[in-house]
């Protein structure tokens, strides 16, 4: 979905946004010579989840479709955006034996920020739930069904649990205009589903039994260090990943919008009373946050942002220890977006999440939680010469 000119670009199609603003063409990423390929040919994979029996679930953005509608133009534009939509987003299952099945299709919209469809998937009490879609005010049609919402998987069909666009439209917690992009999703220790709304800049708690939505926190804009011509004084927080530690607090990764300043991303601790404190700072373009079986947080960084978007091969996974201490454990990734762990500490990572359609993959890195930190010198090596982790 396109943002009105006053809004900052939200997370996950930043490559497409940059290409549109600069007139550049999207470049397919080079092959990542690390990990084991479990799924490929994906169209902007965003989320991964692994069940106890080893089944892998993947959310895919899709490629839009033949339907069209208009919405307000993106940043700096006075012309409306023409969006294309269709049922091309997918929820994909990969069995423990490696058999891939498209279990359900969902709405995919291609607009100013590229394709947006299925976002994240998680299991709660044996049932799978999915965040999907993005919707904003002043579109030329009413909200597409099951867009900007939380869904439940029932066999091979999906049922809407909560219409998060309706909540955003009725409340607009950040007071920056109604805009909802339910993205991050986690099963909380309270038995509720927790959702980060990357468009609404807030953290929501959803009762899976009733669909009731409760506001847990709102994230204020973050100041930019060097505002000036073309650089706004602040950027929207854009919450992405969410995870829990044993203290009962929610930990949320923020990916500030344009100009995507390196080091401006961070992880915020949200206490049960809604109060917020910085837990880890100095991150860059953080797209996901998960708790490993070792009890540490792991953050996914999309990559170093340049004039043509994230530089290929600069994405990474950062281990965040107690006290916010950071160490990179995996580098050389191409626009990684989602992360999951099994109990062995094996990592399942969606790569190519902001790359050309058909180039997305999910790869496995065995026992990543046991890997030692990568030194800055090793991280600086070209991908072709970097040692396997």
Helices and strands as residue ranges (DSSP letters): H 14-22, E 36-42, E 45-50, E 56-60, E 67-71, E 81-94, E 100-111, E 114-116, E 118-124, E 127-132, E 135-136, E 149-154, E 157-163, H 164-171, E 179-180, E 182-187, E 193-197, E 202-206, E 213-218, E 222-223, E 234-235, E 239-244, E 250-254, E 265-270, E 276-283, E 286-291, E 297-301, E 305-306, E 309-310, E 315-320, G 322-324, E 326-333, E 338-341, E 347-351, E 360-365, G 368-370, H 376-379, G 383-385
